[in-house]
């Protein structure tokens, strides 16, 4: 366990340094979604810029080193798993990475422009001049993109639970109403506290819930066949 933890932390450190090295490129990219609003990002304290870049590097490093963390966790739990459960872990790795990338893209390309545009226009309509700080904008972007990335893992998680026998199609049918309510709770927890972002994420989560049901149904048929 200690060796796996050290390897994971080293991967995170190297990835963090790499992201920090390219921080200028990422900072320019962060400004793109608000260029059309002609809003400048400000800092309110001497250390804000430095701490925000460190935060960006740590978050980016965690994302880049995620495959290493997943690999080490799988190696750690594998000896205690049955053959069927090990097969489920093998199945989940690539789809998890793909859905993470797809969710991040959706958050950046769809949720972020719509939610930030709505909030910008809402403020102007009430006579409020936008003065956005870099740290606040970074937190907003991380909440939108990170929340979408996590939400898109739903079919993968449900598929894994179905493969190890912990989730069945019957559960979806019996708990449909509860799952819909849970969808909006998840959207509220995974996004910044504005209604637009929450509703925009709730729609895709409902769609992902339907996909999850089909995945679980397909796996259940294969297991019982």
N, C-alpha and C positions, 0 to 999 in steps of 0.2 A: 504493500500500500504506500509506504514512504517513497519508494522509487517512482511510482506512478505520479504521486503528488508533486515530487520535485520536477519530473519531466514536464508536467502540465504547467507548473509555475514558470519554468524556464521558457516554454513555448509562449506563454502569455507575455513574459518580459521581452523576448525577442520581437514579438509582434507589436508590442506597445512601442518599443524603440523605433521600429520600422514606420509605424503610423506617425509617431512624433517627428521623424525625419521628413516625412511628406506632409507635415501639418499645413504648410502654406497652400498646397494644392487643395486640401480638404476645406480649409477656411474659405478659399475662393468658391468652392462648390457650394458651401453653405449659404453664400450670398445670392446664388442664382435664383432661388425661388422668390426672393423679395425684390429683385431688381426692377420688376415692372411696377412695384409700389413706390419706388424711389425713396425707400426708407434706409437710413444709415444705422448701422449697429454701433452702440456706444458702450463704454466701460465706465463704471462708477467708482472704481477703487484702483489703486496702483497694482494690486495683485490679481485683479479679475481676469485679465487677458491670459496671464501665465497659468492660473488655476483652471481656466476653461480649456486651454490647450492640453493640459495634463489630463483633464477629464475626458476630452475627446480621444486622446491617445489610449487611455485605459479602456474605454469602451470599444474603440476600434480593435485594440489588441485582443480583448476578450472574444470579439466576434471572429477574428482571424484564427485564433488558437482553439476555437470551439471543436473542430474535428479531433484535435489531440486530446482534449478533455473527454469527449465522447469515447474515443478509443480506450483511454486508460480506465474509464468507468466500466466499460464492457469487459476488459481484461480482469478487472478486480472482482466483478460479480459472477463471471462465467463459471468458475469452479463449483459454485453452489446452485447452479441452474440445471434443470433437466434438458434433455436433448431438444424437445419441442420449444422450450423457452430460449435456448441458444439460437435456434433457427429463426425465431422471431426477432432477436437482436440483430442478426445478420441482415435481415430484410429491411430494418428500419433506418440504417445508416444513410444510404444515398438519398432516399426520399426526404429524410429530415433536412439534409443540406439543401436540396433543391427547393423545398417548401420555404426554408429560411430565406433563401435568395429571392424567391418569388414574392414572399410577404414583405421583404424589405423594399423591393421594387415598387410594389403596390402602395406602400406607405409613402415612399418618396415621390412617386410620379402621379398618384391620384389623391390620396388623403391630404398630403401636405399642402399642395397648391389650393385645393378647394377650401380646407379649413382655415388656412392663413388668410386667403382672400376674403372669406366671409368675416373673419374677426377684424381685419383691416378696415373693410367698408363699414362694419358695424360701429367701430370707434369713430370714424369720420362722420357718420350720419348723426352722431350725438355731439358733434362739435369738439371731439377729442383729438388732439394732435399726437400721432404715434411717435413715441421715443422708446425704441426697443433696445434693451441691453443685449450684448453678445451672449452672456451666460443664460439669460432667459430664453433667447431664441434657440440656443443649443439644447437646452432642456426640453423645449417644445418639440424640436425635430427628433430628439432621441425618444421622446414619449410616443410620437406618431409612428415613426419607422420601427422602433422596437416593439411597440404594441402590435402592429400589423404582422411583424415577423413571428412573434409568439402565437398570435391567433391562427396563422396559416399552418402551424404545426398540429392543429386539431385532428385532421384525418390520419396523420402519422401516429399520433398517440393512441387514437381509437383503434387503428389497425394493429398496433403492438399489443394492446390489451385484449383484442379479439384473438390474436394468435396464441396467447398464453392462457386463453380460456376465461378471462375475467370480464368480458363484455360480449353481449349477444344482441341480435336484432330485436328481440323481445323487450330488452331494456329500453331501447329507443322508443318503441311503440307505447310502452307503459308510462314513460316519463317525458313524453313529448312536450306537454305544457310547461313542466319544470325546466326543461332544456331551453325553451324559448325565453323564459324569464332569465335563466342563467346567462343566455347570450348577451342580453342587454347589461347585465351586471359585469360580465367580462369586458364588454366594450367600454363601460365606465371606468373600470380599473386599469385598462391597458392604454387609455388615451388621456391627454390633458383634460382638465375639467371644463370642456365646452360641449354643448349639445350637438353641434354639427359634426365634430370628430367622432363622437360616440355613435351617432346614427349612421354615419358613413362606414364605420367599422362593423356595426351590428349587422348590416345587410350582408356583407361578405361572410361574416361568421355564420349566419343562418344558412347561406349557400354551402359553406364548408361543413356545416352540421349535416346537411343532406348528403354531401359527398361521403362524409364519415359513415353515415348509415349504409350507403351502398358498399363501401369498403368492408365494413363489418359483416354485412349480409353475404358478400362474396366469399370472405374468408370462412365464415360459419358453414356455408354450403360445401366448401372444399374440405373442411375438417370432418363434417358429418357424412360426406359422400362415401 
